């Protein structure tokens, strides 16, 4: 596929028309900044462009993939405005991001190692990698959803000849690397042993747990980081750095049949010898690289892509360890990188030739290590979490390396994350230890600044001078103080928009542009298609389920309530005590209370049906599949306390979403799917 080809004039018109009637064109200050970047960035280095196109075999005749639910699961066609090439100028897109967005337009089947390793790119956020064994395919990372994974495998079989899937490898515990498994294998074949599923140790725990406890908040925040409801446009969503976007189809999960438990572990499947390197605590809590010695081919999972990744992902997750990440890359460099002739990954494009492989590995190793070391160097001299993002810079030598650019992460939020990991959120000034909430402090600032009119005048002045961060500082106070003052929200949106245009990281760009959209228009009416499926819910441990029920309790309503429940699941022998006291629901595994108020006996397999919404707990009781001993009104008490979270809460003031509501009759054990971890 020629990703520099021209497209028709209809797409050209798109560049000149903003999708929002209140939207603004790039200001002269934004245009000047973009022009300076075009002169200073290393655009003469075109190796990524050549590598992204190398090995192209075929693209399908379609650009859209439909979901079983009837929505569009995937659409590459909506980004075709980017295909005008690198010489076209979009002043509303950071030049480096425009370059990355064009590189991620690769769409189709590609050869990585002749007659052995292939990739399907551009069918989802991640790549599907296909390894040719003696008799069938070994698939690495099977995309986010069933529909895109099936389409990718269909293209492979059509172009390369029909072969059975012998094994699936999940490189790590984020959903865009395993969610499409039901599109490529039948679970019956897995259970019979005809298909192996291989994953790093800890995969199942982390695939679920990372996204349950704060899943609703993560889903809402993803509207900003991933620009889920932003139109695809030069003024909106253009890329997600490691791919175009996340597919919206049916997510599945089949439990692995074999775990890689050692730091290094060798395995031969269908004649293909592989060396697995566990890399926990890097891009994911459970992740592994793979080396193919006979092919001198190194699979870097999501540890080495065409970007510096998130140390802190804006959707929300535990802060990662930049130093450990660097060390694991260094291990791979000395284990495999000394002889590897190709390096490929679950995102982006391969690098060929040993010199090139080592160059990119060293660049990314050094970028993560420098981030860790320099931030802590500054912190040990008194620079705080509220200052480091204005201080930290990559060294010039890394700034001139495309592989060191923070498309998925950003230097600003990653540098703050390093301090947060080691020192926490407090900057050691007592005044910031327990600050007023923004809605409480903002009116004080507005009063002291002389009122709304003066703030609006000064904010407009700074906006007109290109002093966007200064304008943001005071206008944000005004919007929090007067959340229904639409003129203030519109001006703050104008400021956010220009900042968004100027950002290299899509996550940061999307966050500013999505906030601008909501300030102008309120909470978006459209809700992205959800990937409804029972697999992820069934995979939740009973303890995790009980923990999350505790989070859902309305503690104020629970005041004064006390009860103890014994839960026993005889088919797997689990026992729990669930106790309500002091407005808090707790649980402990492996214990039974001597005098419980209620004892519930239900098979874990039946409980899973309730968790997935297939049956109610009351129906299990009525049918005799669940047994109650003691006071059954305890269940009603617990039901009356549970809040159903909905991802439509307000982030920017005055955008008027509907709040989460208490649903007293909701089934206790019914569980919505965890948040998506797609994109890391």
N, C-alpha and C positions, 0 to 999 in steps of 0.2 A: 504494500500500500504506500502510495506517495503522499506523505503527510504535509508536503509543501504545495500540493495542487491548489488551483484556484477553484472557487465556487461561484454560483450564479449571482446576478445582481440583486436578487431578492434578499440574500443574506447580507450584502453590503449595506442595504438600507437599514438593517438592524443596528448597525454600529451607530447610526445617527439619531436613533429614536429611543428614548428612555422608556422603560416599562411602567414607570410611575409618573403620574401627571405632576407630582410635586418634585420629582427627581431633577437633579442638576447635572450639567455637563462638568467635566474636569475644569477646575479653576486655572488661571494662568500660573499660580504657584505650584499646583499639582503638575501641570504640563512641564514647567521648568525642571521640577524634580525628576520627572520621568526622562526628560532629555539628558539631564546630567547622568542618570543611571545608564542610559544607552551608550554614553561615551565612556563610562568608567568600568562597566562590567566586561568580562572576558568573552565577548561574543565571537571572537576569532576562533575560539576553541569549539569546533563543530563535531567532536568525536561522539558525544551523546546522540546527536542527530543521526549520524551514520550507524551507530550501534542499535538505535531504536528501530531502524528500518531493515537491518541485516536479517537475512533468513526468512523473509516474508514468503509465504506459500500461497495463501488465498484468504479472501474475506467473504463472508456470506452476502447474499444479495439484499438482505434486510438490515435495518438499523435499529428496529424496535423488537423487544422480546416481551410477549404478553404474559401476565401472571395468571395462574389458575383462577384467581378471584375476579378476573376481568379487568384489572387495572394494568397499566403499562409497568412492567417490572424493570425494564431497562431501555434507555433511549440514547444512542450515540448521535443520532441525527440532530438533536437539539443543540449540539455544540459545534455544528459545522461552520458557524461564523468564524471559528478559529483557524480554519483550514486555508485561509488566504495566504498564510505563510509568515515567515519571520520578518519579512520586509514591511508588512502592514503594521501600522501604528494604532494601538488602542491606548489612548491616553488615560482611560479609566482603569487600566490594568498595569500593575508594576511590570516593567519589561522582563525581569527575571521570571516572574510568575507566568507571563504570557508565553515565554519560552517553554517552561515546564508544562503548561496546559497544552501546547501544541505537541510536545513529545508524548503526552499521555493520550493523544488521539489515535495511537496505534490500535488497529482493530482487525483481528483475524488470527490465523494460525501461522506460527513462526517456528523455524528450525533453530535449535540451540547447538546441538551436537549431531552431526550427520547420521541419519538413520537410527538415532538412539533417544535423543531428548528434544521435546517440542514444548511450546507454550501457546495457549490461547490467551490473547490479551485484548482488553477493551470490551469484555463481556460482563464486567462487574468491577468493583473497586480493586479486587485482587486479580492475579493471574492464576490460571490453572496450568500446572506443569504436567506433562505426559511423558513417562519414561517407558521405552519399548523393551519389555523383557523377552524371554525366549518364546513365550506363547501368548502373552497378553499385555495389557497396559497396567502400569503402576502410576497412580495419580497422586500428585502432591498438591494439596490445598484445593478444595472443590467449591470455592466461591461461596457467596452468601446464601443463595436460595436455589431451590430445586430447578426452577425454570431456566435460569441462566447456565447452571451447571450442565443440564441436559442438552441445551443448545450447543454448548462448547464441546461436549463429547460427541454429539452428532456431527459437528463439523470435522472433528478429528477422524472419525470413522469414515466419513464421506471422502475425505482427502487422502487418507493414509491406508485405508482398508479396515474392514471390520475386525476387531479383536475384543476378547472379553476383558473386563477389568479384574485383575488378579489381586490388587491391593490398593488401599487408599492410605496416604500418610497425611495426618493433621500436623502441620509444623508447629502450631501453637493455639492458644486457647481463646482467640478472638473469632467472632462468628463469621467474618468474611473468609475464613479459611476452612470451615467445616460445614457451614449451614446448608450447602447444596448437595450434601452426600446422598440424599434420597433421589436426586436426579441422575445419579451415575451408578448406584448399586442397589440391589434389593436386600432388605434386611434378612430375608430368609437365607440368602447366599452367605451372608456374614455369619449367621448362627450355625449354618451347616459346615463352615470352615472353608467354603469355596473362595471366599474373599476375606483377606486380612485387613484390619484397620489398625494402624500403628500411630502412637502419639507419645509425647514426652510424659514422664512421670508427673502427676499432679494435674493432668489435663482436665479431667472431668470436674474436679473440685473448682478449679479456677475458671473454667468455661462458664460456670453458673454463678458462683459466689460473687465474682467481681461486680456483677451487674444487678444484684437483687436488692441489697439494703437501701441504696439510694437510687434505685432504678428509675423511679418516676421523675425525680429531679434531673437525672442524667438525660432522660428522653427529652425533657423540655429544653435543657441547655444545648442539646444536639441541634435544635432548631437554629441556634446561633452558630455554633462551631461549623456545622456541616451545611448551613444555609439551606435546610431541607425545603423551605417554602419560598426560597428566592427564585425568581425566573432565571432561566439560563440565558445569559445576556452579557455583553461587555460591561454592563452596569450592575450585574448581579453575579450569579454563580458561574464561574468559568472553569473550575477544577477543584480537586480535593487533594492535590499534591502527590499522593501515591496511586491515584487513579481518578477517573472523572467524578464518580459519586458511588453511592451504595445502592445496590439493587433492592427492589421492594417486592419480593415474592414470598414463597413459602419456605420458611426456615426449618431445617430438620437437624437431627442429631442421632447418630448411631454410636453406641459406646464402643470404644476401641477394644480390640481383642488382644493386643499386646502393647505393653508400655516399655519405653526405653528408660531404664532406671539408672544406669551407670553414667558417669561423666562422658565416657567414650564407650560405644557399643557397636559391634559389627554384626551385620545381618545380610544374608543373601536371599533374595526373593526372585523367583522365576529367572534364575541365572544372573541377576544383577546384584553385584556385591556393593554394599553401602556401609559407610562409617558414620554413625550418628554422634553429634556433639551436643549434649544438653547445655542449654544456656539460660537457666532460670534467673529471674530478676533482671532481665534486659528489657526488650520491647514488650514482653508479656511475662506474667509470673511463671508460666510453663511454656518453654519454647526450645526448639532444637534445630541446629544446622545439620546438613548432610553432605558427605563427600563421596564421590564416585571414583575410586582410585584408577580403575581401568580406563576411564574416560578423561581423567584429570579435570573433572568438572566439580565445582563447589557450589552447593545450594545454600544461600545465606538467609533463608527464611525471610523474616521481616527485620532482621538485625542490621542489614546493609542494603539500603535501597538508594534511589536517586534523590535523597534528601536526608538532612538531619531530622530526626524524629522528635516526638514529644517526650520530654522528661515529665512534664505535667500535661495531660490532655484536657482541653478546656471543657469537654463534656463532663469531666469529673472522673477521677480514679486516684488510687494511691500514687504518690509521687515516686518516680522510678529512680534508679541509681545510675547516674551518668558514668561514674568511675567503674562500676562493675560492668556496664555495657562496653566501655572501652577495653577493659581487661578481657572480656570474652571475644571481642574482635581480634585482640592481640593474640590470644590463644589460637584462634582459627588461622590467623596469618602464619604463625609458625608451625601449626599442625598440617595445614593444607595449602596455604597461600604460596609456599615456596615452589610448588610445582604445578598448581592449578593453571590450566590454559583457558578456562572460562569460568566466570562467576555469574550466577543468575539467582533470582529471588522471587518472592511471592508478590512483589510489586515492581514497577519500573521495567528496565530492560537489561539484558546481559552486558557484561564487559568481556572482551576477548583478548587473549595474549597475556602471558604471565606478568610482564611489566605493567600493563594496564590494571590487571587484577590487584597486584600489590599496591599500586598507586592509590586506587580507590579505597582499599582496606586501610591503608595508613592514614589517608585523609580523614576517613570517618573515625578511626580510632583516636586520632589526635584531636578532632573536633569535640568529641565527647569528653576526653580527658581534660582538654583545655577549659571547657565549660565548667567542669567540676573544680579544677585546681585554681583557676583564676577567680571564680566567684568566691571560693573559700579564702583565697589570698586577700581579696578585698574585704570580706567579712571580718577577717582577723585584724583588719586595720580600721574597723568601725563602720564600714558601709553596710547599710541595713536593707531589709527586704523591700522597703519603700524607695530605695535609691538605686539598687543594683542594676535595674533595667535601663537606667540612664547612664550607667558607667561601663557596663560590660560590653566589650567588642571582641570579635574574633581577630586574631593577628592577620596582617595584610596578606601573608602567604596563603592562608586558608580562605580569605575573602575572594581570592582569585581562582579558587577551585570550585567548580559547580557542585561537586559532591559534598561540599561542606556547607551549602546553603540550607537554611532552615525553612523549607517549604511547609513541612507538616508541623514542626515545632515553630518557634520563633525565638530569637535571642532574648527578647523581652520576657516572655512568660517562662521560658526554660531557666533563665538565670534566677528569677525569683523562686522557681521551684527548688533549685539546689539549696538555697538558704532555708526554705521551708522544710526541706528534708532533714537538715542538720540542726537548725536553730528554731524552727517553728515560725508562726506567723507574726510574733511580737517583735517590734523593733527596739525594745528595751526602754522606750519612753513611757513612763506611767500614764501619760495622757492618752496613749493609744491602746492601753491594755483593756479598758472597758469603755469604748467610745459610745457616744449617743448613736442611735440608729439614724440612717440618712434622713428619714422623714422627720426626725426630731431636731437634728442639727441644722438641716438646710434652712428652715425659717430664721434661725439665728444669724446665719451668714447673709441671707437676703436682707434682713433688717439692718445689719451693720453696713452692708454695701449700698444702702440708700434706697432699697426697694426694687421692684421688678423693672421699672422703666429704665433705671440707670444700668442695671445688669444687661438688659436687652440692647441698649445703646452700645455699651462697651463690648458685649459679645459680638454684635454686628461689626463693630470697628475691627476687632481682632480677626473675625472671619474674613473681612475684606482685605486685611493685611497678610492673610495666610498664616496667622498665628492660631492654628486650629486647636492645639492642646491647651493653650491658655483660654481660648473661648470655651472649650469643653468643660474646663474646671468650673467656671462660674455658671454656665448655662445648666449644667447638671444639677447644681445646687438649686437653681430656680425651679427646675422641673420637679425636683423632689419636694420643694416647698409648695409649689402650686401645680399639682399634677394634671389639672384640667385646663391649663393655660396653653392653648394649642399653638399660638404663635411662638412661644418659647420652645415647645416640643419640635416645631418645624425647623426652627433655627438650629437647635441642637442636632436634629437629623441632617441638616445641611453640613454641619461640621463633621459628624460621624461619617458621612458619605465621602467627603474628601480624604479623611484619614484612611478609610477603607480602600479607596482607589490607590493609595500610596503604599499599601502593605504587600510584602512579598509572600507572606504566609497566607494560604487560603483560609485557614482556621481563624486568623485574626481579621482578615478582610471580610469574611462572611459574618463574623460577629458584629462588626461595625455596620455593615450594610443591612443585616437583618434587624438590628436595633433601630436603624434609621427608618426602615419600612414600618415597623410597629409603632414608632413614635408618630409617624404621619398618618397611618391608617388603622391603628388599633390592632388587636390580636388577629392574625390571619384566619379567615374562615376555613380555608382548605386544611385538611389534616392528611398527612402523608399516609399511604397505605401501610397497614400493619402486617407483619409476617405472622399470621396466626397458625399455630401448630403446637401440638402437645408435647413434642419431644423434649424441649428445653425445660418445661415445667416438670415433667416426669423425672427429669434428671436431678432435680433439687433434692438434697438430702432432707430427711425429716427434721433434723435439727435446724437446718437453714430455713425451712418452712416455718417452724415454730418461732425462730428468731424474728422473722419478718412479720409474723402475726403480732409479735410484741411491739414492733415499730408502728404498726397500724392502729394501735390502741389509742383512743382519745383519753389521755391521762386525767384531764379535768373531770370528765364524765365518770371515770373510774374511781374517783375519790370515795374512800370508805368501803369499797368492795374488797372482799377477801374470799378466796376459794382455792382449792387444790384439786387438780385433775391428774389421775394416772392414765397414761396412754400406753397401750400395748399393741404391737403389730406382730402377731404370731408367725406370719409366713417368713419373716426375716429375724425374728427374735429381739426386736428393738423394744426398749422400755424407756419411758420418760416421765418425769414429774413436771407438770406445768402449774405454776403457782402465781396467783394474783395477790399482791400486797403492796401497800404504799403507792398505789396508782401505777404499778409496774408489773408487767407480765414476764416471768422468767421461766427457764426450763433447764433441766439437767438430764443428761443421758445416762442410762444404765442403772437407774434408781427407781423404786416405787415407794410412794408414801404409805405409811401404816394405816392412816385414817383419812383417806381422800374423800372429798365431797362427791366426786364422780369418778368412775373408771370407764374409759372407752377402750373397747377391744375391736380392732379392725385390721384386716390385712393391708400391708403396705401397697399391694397391687390394687386393691379397691380404693385406697386413699388417693392413689395417683389419678384414678378416674375422676374423683371429686376435684382434685387440684387442677385438672385440665378442663373442667367444666362439662364433662361428659355425663355426670350424674350428680345429684345433690346428696349431701350427707344424710338428710332426712330420709331420702329414698333408700339408702343403704340400711338405715335403721329399720324402716318398714319392711324391707325384704329379708331381714335377719342377717345381712352381711356385715352389720356393725352392731355391737352389743353395748348397752348402757347399764351400769350398775350404780345406784346412788341417786343423787338429786339431778334430774334432767334439766331443771331450770337454770343450772349453771351455764349450760350451752347458750341459752337465750341471753343470759347476762353478758357473756363474752361477745355474742353476735352484736348486741346493742352498742358495743364500744368501738367497733371497727370502722375505720375510714377507708373509703375507696379513693385512692389517689388518681388524679387525672392530670396529664401533662399540659395544662393550659393556664397555669398560674402566671401572675403578672411578674415580669422582670423589669421592664421600663415603666416608670410611674404613669398612671393615667391611661393605660391601654385596655382596661376594662375586660379582662377575661372572666370566665366563670370559674369560681373556686371549686376545689374538691368538696364533695358532699359526704355526709355520714349516711350510710345505708344500713339501718338496723337489721334488716331481714337478710342481709347478704350471707351466703354460706361461709362458715368460718374457714374452711380449708380450700375454697376456690382461689386460684392464684393466677393473676395475669402474668404474661411472659416477662422475664427480666428485660432490662434495657439492652439495646444493641451495643456490642463492643466493636462493631465494624470500624475499621480505620485505626484501631489502637488508641 
